Amino acid sequence: MTKRMSITSTQVAAICRGAAREGFIAELVIDGVTVRLLPEHLARPDQKPVKSKPTPEELLEDFLASQKKRGYF
């Protein structure tokens, strides 16, 4: 038995296409159920996981590298 959802399949498809176009992963919460839709290249187990947030050390390393590239060091 299926239950009618509060969002249509057309709306879900439009959200997914828009998220993919902008480089985001679509996450929908519908009637208390969370659905996360990942692109295939991120969902495959042979791929290295993508970090969602860099560590402070990585941010500092990137900043220092950019400053060095600009000749400040």
C-alpha positions in Angstrom: 0.0 0.0 0.0 1.4 3.4 -0.9 0.6 6.7 0.7 0.1 9.9 -1.2 3.0 12.3 -0.6 2.8 16.0 0.0 5.1 16.7 -3.1 4.7 15.5 -6.6 7.2 13.5 -8.6 7.6 16.4 -11.0 8.6 18.7 -8.1 11.1 16.1 -6.8 12.6 15.9 -10.3 12.9 19.7 -10.6 14.6 19.9 -7.2 17.1 17.2 -8.1 17.9 18.7 -11.5 18.4 22.2 -9.9 20.6 20.8 -7.2 22.7 18.8 -9.7 23.1 21.8 -12.0 24.4 23.9 -9.1 26.7 21.2 -7.8 24.6 20.3 -4.7 23.2 17.1 -3.4 19.4 17.1 -3.0 18.1 16.3 0.5 14.4 16.3 0.9 12.4 15.9 4.1 8.9 14.7 3.2 6.4 13.9 5.9 9.2 13.3 8.4 11.2 11.0 6.1 14.6 12.3 4.9 15.6 11.3 1.4 19.1 12.2 0.2 19.8 11.8 -3.5 23.5 11.5 -4.5 25.0 11.6 -8.0 26.2 8.2 -9.1 29.9 9.1 -8.9 29.5 9.9 -5.2 27.3 7.0 -4.3 29.7 4.3 -5.6 31.7 2.5 -2.9 34.9 2.6 -4.9 35.0 6.4 -4.7 36.8 8.2 -1.9 34.3 10.0 0.4 34.0 13.8 -0.1 34.7 15.8 3.0 31.9 18.3 3.7 33.9 20.7 5.8 37.7 21.3 5.8 39.6 21.1 9.0 41.2 24.3 10.4 44.6 22.9 9.5 43.5 22.4 5.9 42.2 25.9 5.8 45.4 27.3 7.1 47.5 25.2 4.7 45.4 26.5 1.8 45.7 30.1 2.9 49.4 29.9 3.3 49.8 28.2 -0.1 47.8 31.0 -1.7 49.9 33.7 0.0 53.1 32.0 -1.0 51.9 31.8 -4.6 51.3 35.5 -4.5 54.8 36.2 -3.3 54.0 37.2 0.3 56.4 34.7 1.7 
